[in-house]
Amino acid sequence: MKLITLILFLTGIAVAQRNFQQTPPYSPQLTSELKQLQEAALKSDYAWEQLAHLTNNIGPRPAGSAQANHAAQYVASELRKLGLDVRLEKVMVPHWVRGEETGALVEFPGMAPGTTQKIVLTALGGSVATPPQGVTAEVVVVNTFDELTALGNKVAGKIILFNEKFDKQLAAMGRGGPAYGQAVIYRGIGAIAAARQGAIASLIRSVGGADYRLPHTGAMRYQQDVPKIPAAALSAEDADLLAYLTGQGPVRMHLVLTPQQLPEVESYNVVADLKGSEHPEQVVIVSGHLDSWDLGTGAIDDGAGVVVAMQAAHLVKQLGLHPRRTIRVIAWMNEEFGVSGGTAYAALHKDEAANHFAAIESDLGAGHPAGISMAAPRENLASLRPAAAILQSSGAGIVQASEDTETDISPLLALGVPCFGPIQDDRFYFNYHHTAADTLDKVIPRELQENAAVMAVLAYVLANVPTDLQRPTPRPAPTF
């Protein structure tokens, strides 16, 4: 495993170095300004201090909550202090509130008479409630949708557990995203599949690499023509326990979930402009999403993305620099429950899409950044390579093209806006995101500074390159 990781790392360096040699440099002034931004970012505590306030002083920021709207007001006030032109753009968001969530095994092979065994679980976002007294039923464990289908009506009246395992080996190779993608489908539509066959509740093995009996929450879906059944995620250890026990004989669980789906409420995207000196109508977005899940305090998902976007503007102002295009800081609202903020922004600004020069989002934590990813024609990579040469000194010299981008800016990609983001070390990200352990201590201050350097340098390059970028072909808007 270490050998594979080393080969990938060395290959990335070799590609980056070859790219640098093929690309003409920026002007001496722009090169100097980019180096100033990088050096200042690597010395600044601004992002860390902002993240500490968001996570420790404000806390969890689930969409629709008082904390989420308080956080929007706080970020807006901090950006006004920098002298930016700030506004709050209205977004209607869902308001789901977690209630009681308990699980216990009340019958299983070998149990001591009169006892139960606790199961560690958490409701999935959007889940309906059980009856107040809960439900008690036999648990059926399956690994795939095909296994479930093969059981037919044998699962009617029972609780289904989808025991799809997160691929820790893939994540350890720096491919946490693909590992997550393989497992998260069971969170998204598992309850629909289980309800179609008459199950009364749906459980999943948590979608992540955490040990220590940490359940991972996350949004799930229902379908209009299928009954809505309660849905929860078990810790990996408890999923293993159920798989073991059901292999020996019948297992019955008592499950209580009491979430509430309240009416939609008004919330806000925070939008703040540092006006361009030559083309103020052209916009380069730097962003992260402000909402979080309620179990932790949203440090890596995605307070870190918000504060490095804030720091990009802070550094430009601090150094007295003047970007040619407008740098627009956005703190998105409600990425977790349906991308309300990104969708609302794209709808409101669709007639200005041609003047959106680029959009950047950071939403993969605060792990060490290895470089820059771009969702746009590959020909644009040449415009980034001199910037990557500067970032190489902090280990962020890779530039690569990608088909996709981060969730909040994906509606802009659908409108033909070039989209960018940092390439981050995600080996440990999925151990903590969507869990009670998503807290400030999981962020390494130096790596947060490195991410701020990438965000600031990338934003400033895009705000100053003399030629237009080639734009991606507009595509149908994504559905969430």
Secondary structure, 3 states (H helix, E strand, C coil): CHHHHHHHHHHHHHHHHHHHHCCCCCCHHHHHHHHHHHHHHCCCCHHHHHHHHHHHHHCCCCCCCHHHHHHHHHHHHHHHHCCCEEEEEEEEEEEEECCCEEEEEEECCCCCCCCCEEECEEECECCCCCCCCCEEEEEEEECCHHHHHHHHHHHCCCEEEECCCCCHHHHHCCCHHHHHHHHHHHHHHHHHHHHHCCCCEEEEECCCCCCCCCCCCCECCCCCCCCCCCEEEECHHHHHHHHHHHCCCCCEEEEEECCEEEEEEEEEEEEEEECCCCEEEEEEEEEEECCCCCCCCCHHHHHHHHHHHHHHHHHHHHCCCCCCEEEEEEEECCCCCCCHHHHHHHHHCHHHHHHEEEEEECCCCCCCEEEEEEECCHHHHHHHHHHHHHHHHHCCCEEEECCCCCCCCHHHHHCCCCEEEEEECCCCHHHHCCCCCCCHHHCCHHHHHHHHHHHHHHHHHHCCCCCCCCCCCCCCCCCC
